[in-house]
Amino acid sequence: MISGMARLKKGETEKALILFRKAQQGNPKNPSLHKNIGAAYVLQRKYSEASREYEEALKLAPDQIDALSSLTQIDIIQGNETRAIERAQQHLLKTKNQAGVYQLLGQISLRKKDLGKGIEDLEKAVSLNPDLASAYYSLGSAYAALQNFDAAIDQYQQAIRKDPKAIPPYMMTGILYELKKQPVKANEYYHKVLDINKNFSPAANQIAWNYAEHGGNLDLALSLAQKAREISPNDPIIADTLGWIYYKKGVYASAISLLKESNEAFKNSNATVLYHLGSAYSKNKDKALAQETLRKALAVNQNFYEAVEARRLLNELETQNKS
């Protein structure tokens, strides 16, 4: 299985499939093998075969929403977003991980530019599982698109008054203050979250991010991000935060390792993570990789938050090559 994954990362899909099938002979009920075979078929653009493997993985492990996510991605690739939504909605009846399904539904709606429905589903997700850091990230993006921060803050303040121990309203208020470019005020709410639950990784991560981005104590930011990482070791947003802090501290090898991990989890779809990784490659004197990664960031989104800086750095590297 490990050898197959290594082949898959190198793009050697036929060799990967041979190894995965050998592994299946010894463990036919392993959902991860079906997901890996599905990933190989996706790379080969054999979407029917890939869907069959992901569906089998989902039957074996209905709470592992990554297989459902891959199925909906195939639907979207084939231009059928309606089928993707129907598939996810039908799975709500089959899984205990409804929070993960609502998060996926919210992300599909945001992709369709249906911001209201996206926000509705993502709020359901965090109400069911307040630990979903990536759902808060998606919610923040949706509110940013709507530019309706104060009205949203008022709603969350009402929710806090009704239940002072509920974490999601504090988190969302913090994110909204970040969108209003008030990081100090945002951190007040994240600290209130940690007063309720000292091990709540999304709040620790956001405080660390704000310290790193807005001139705070980098050592304290590092400590908070490391704590968040210990609590949620597989969260790509936390990996990005920790990697960016290492970048700011000049520890480029550690930064690259974490940012590559985050980027792989996001499957080259997060422009900010790609910009961070490209910046780290640049500082580490990996100019070719830096340019390639920065181009990927701008291809994902020409107007993401750091797009101006990404273009500046890319132009600087290209000018150095010419000279």
Buried (B, 14 or more C-beta within 10 A) or exposed (E): BEBBBEBBEEEBBEBBBBBBEEBBEEEEEBBBBBBBBBBBBBBEEBBEBBBBBBBBBBEBBBEBBBBBBBBBBBBBEEEBBEBBBEBBEEBEEBBEBBBBBBBBBBBBBBEBEBBEBBBBBBBBBBBBBBBBBBBBBBBBBBBBEBEBBEEBBEBBEEBBEEEEEBBBBBBBBBBBBBBEEBBEBBBBBBBBBBEBEEEBBBBBBBBBBBBBBEEBEBEEBBBBBBBBBEBBEEBBBBBBBBBBBBBBBEBBEBBBBBBBBBBEBBEBEBBBBBBBBBBBBBBBEBBEBBBBBBBBBBEBBEEBEBBEEBBEBBEEBEEEEEE
